[in-house]
């Protein structure tokens, strides 16, 4: 949530920065709302001051044995108007709060301006094996395809069909955009998650967490998913249709990322600066309705209703959050480097960043079966945007409180990492070499072989 004082001080400047994200802020409507708020607030304060003065005078008159009926009558008369102005003030504040909760974060000044992904800026590429003549990475020491051999890389759907990837049965069980893994392919999926957690906890200093996947509405509002993105979430109500007594209960929501549960650990907390930074990681199932993605990535595991992710979250001192973002991004990159998966890093432009982000780097892994880079991690500095919604603060040396900064990133998406391993380590016979770092997690298995 944006700082209301910043909006009150210079709404035109805020509107100008929001415009780079494609959002039009009605500055005149906000000014009119603020003018009404000031009038009602001043009148409320005047009425309260008058009633306090009269109450004091009544006490003094009664103490002297004098008649205070006139003052008591005026106090009684003030009560109705005071209740009315308080109600008006509360209504206006609710309108202001609703406005603020619908506004995205302000991009940092250095973020490139752009309307969509075409405005993103490539920062760097990484591949341990160089590039071919067409500028594409040579994806693996085990990869043997090239123009001369005639080996055309297949995508993960064709590869996976003979290795234990089953979309048809998953559709029978649950519907479209679900997948079922069997055998060594399911084991590799598990191994990837374990490898990521071990790397982040043993080498990068994160504390591992195991969190709920069902959360209340307050948790989603705190990290910015509600109210704006309710249609992208799955919600459930406790009990069955016959539980009429529960019909009015607030729903619980399936998390779309464990960023939600990890970050909400500091909701309504006042932290000591010596506790910062806090760094957490968790492996969870995640759920997205993909309401805004109709027709996109319908083939394969790229965009599913249910998927696994290892998440990284930092709670940082405000002065060091940009440095923390660089560290968090490098932590995610380390996973891809250990897996020897070529990737590139993009800085997202203003029009392509997430709702809560002030600055974002995307990691895109190379998928030879698609002949394209695809997102596998998104690392963001949200500054105080989430903390303001969460009430997450720290106490300064001067004894005042200040909002902390929160950051998050995938470290990385497990299903997409599986896709990348399948496509980058595939062999002409349809088998897939197991990356060296995963072999200890698979009992020394070196290759996935088609059934």
Buried (B, 14 or more C-beta within 10 A) or exposed (E): BBBBEEBBEEBEEBBEBBEBBEBEBEBEEBEEBBEBBEBBBEBBEEBBEBBEEBEEBBEEBEEEEEEBEEBBEBBEEBEEEBEBBBEBBEEBBEBBEEBBBEBBBBBBEEBBEBEEEEBBEEEEBBBEEEEEEEEBBBBBEBBEBEEEEEBEBBBBBBBBBBBBBBBEEBBEEEEEBBBBBEEBBBBBBBBBBBBBBBBBBEEBEBEBBEBBBBBBBBBBBBBBBBEBBBEBBBBEBEEEEEEEEEEEEEEBBBBBBBBBBBBBBBBEBEBEEEEBBBBBBBBBEBBBBBEEEEEEEEEBBBBBBBBBBBBBBBBBBBEBBBEBBEBBBBBBBBBBBBBBBBBBBBBBBBBBBBBBBBBBBBBBBBBBBBEEBBBBBBBBBBBBBBBBBBBBBBEEEEEEEBBBBBBBBBBBBBBBBBBBBBBBBBBEEBBBBBBEBBBEBBEEBEBBEBE
